Amino acid sequence: MPFSAPPPASGERYALSASLDNARHLSSLLRAVHFQDHATCLATASGLRVTVEDAKCIQANAFIQAEIFQEFSIQEESVMFRISLSVLLDCLTIFGTSSLPGTSTALRMCYRGYGYPLMLFLEEGGVVTVCKIHTQEPEELLDFDFCSTKVVNKIILQSEGLREAFAELDMTSEVLQITMSPDKPYFRLSTFGNAGSAHLDYPRDSDLMEAFHCNQTQTNRYKISLLKPSTKALALSCKVSIRTDAQGFLSLQYMIRNEDGQICFVEYYCCPDENITEAEL
Amino acid sequence: LSRIGDELYLEPTESGLSLRAVNSSRSAFASFLFAPLFFQLYEPGGAGPDTELFRCKVHMKSFLGVFRSLPSLEKSVGKCLILLKPRASRLVLQLHCKYGVTKTHNLAFQECERLQAVFDTQRCASCLCAPARVLAEAVVHFPPTLAEVTLGTGPGGKISLRNYVEDEAEPSKTMVTELWLAEDEFQSVAVAPGSHITFCLKEFRGLLSFAEASNLPLTIHFDEPGRPVIFTLDDTVLEVHLVLATLSDLESNSQSPSTNGVSHLPAPSDDFADDLESYMAAMETSEGCSEGPRSPTFPLCTPRPAKSKPQQQEEEEEEEEEEEGAVPGTPPHKKFRSLFFGSVMTPGRPGPATAQEVLAEDSDGE
């Protein structure tokens, strides 16, 4: 049940203020990108985007549209700050992470502006918790310059088919090799670990394949340690789109349906591994 | 098999695919033979009638990694193709899954010699057969950390199971658990009265869970202490053997030193020659078996030149008993006798190419 926080004493309005009946709609999505301690939050009129980066090679974004919130008001064109994602998640799940049916944590989020902490008001079963999280100067984010016009290969798969594969990836392999081709093997995930190599092939006519648009045979390798966190997003999602551009940059977009049936997106961008060697077969 | 050893030996034969394992101290050996009928397609290969079928060994962990999650495998995998590619040095395991998805694993393998323990169920004085469930329920009473258990026969045809306690253990600090099973719990009982054997429980538990899961009766062949105990499971398409060394009773061992491999029964020398013929030849000669100090359970298994005198073998064994736990990974008790992995050289018959230790010679020294 949403409740309103007291307005700031000076009469100014909050730069960002939002209410959410079920904090899980936000926390589950944020967990899907939680592979680094810090995240950059960007709020615009369309909603909230939380970005996490690592090694200057990988970037994950969680998008929560304004429509998901019961109330979403922003006074400036955009509001951006850096915050500890670990702390934010701990606060959002302060009443526990197990989801009992019927109970949910209500959230109200307020941000006065640059230099001010992010205020969270969480309520469950009549108990209210107030959290104040320090915000930091936002850092420059990577721009992968990935746009749909430059996409060479694109596949949309039902997540069900990939979930087990990603969960069981041979982590003794340094890389995950992705092959996309208009010819066999169409879509192949390969690892080269201590035991030997392993290949996972998805044919283009598989029931799992929702869309198959491959124009060119491409084989790219990505550091497996960077991609492994995307398994969390995969686990939540119902569909995933896999795209590569001419330089081998990878875009993974996950369509996630929350408990209320609303759609949110999480995307991962990854650079190809520079130490390319001949692939083992 | 993974409860026994770290390496999986794959040996295709005309009568099926044999998967085997042996433990580091050579006191446990297991083999699973899957008949050709078990498979949809079975082609053991071989270029011609005279060439030996290729065999190899792979790391147990690598192989098990392919079949990681059994429940989901059952739901999603339609068929599994196993190909041995000697030229590419790869064992290929290909799983054909739901939705047309194919998972291909290319595992590195090592060539190896034939791994075969020497045993003969016919020579065992006692034999028990019981549904796996009965034994599983009996074994559950023992702590999971228990190393050895003693199986014995008692009055009224009852069978006992008791945890083995080392002589050095303090009586006040040890707990002894003993349970008795009535003859009617078994499907068949043919035992020499008053017999008992002590073997390693841990290695047996692995087979027991398999037997329970596949709902097969378990047959136990045993003889005197010191001679191996053989557990078998039989099915139309599967034959399983688990051979475990047993603790020998040194006090009652008044026989000649080279008791390994030779029947304790006072057999005339004619039987002795027959025994030799029934022994299998190959010795495991790959790198893995020569690491560390010699196992007290098994003096063989090294690339060193064979020592051919039984008397010397006895001396070795005496020396070994003085070593205190020198060998890592051996069964805890020093008195375990070994399994039979050697080839036996009959006087006059050309022996195999590799140097072998003679386990038994003509018993004219007795």
Interface residues (C-beta under 8 A of the other chain):
Chain A: G161 E164 A165 E168 D170 N194 A195 G196 S197 A198 H199 L200 D201 Y202 P203 D205 S206 D207 L208 E280 L281
Chain B: H59 K61 S62 G65 V66 R68 S69 S72 S76 R90 L91 Y99 G100 V101 T102 K103 T104 H105 N106 L107 A108
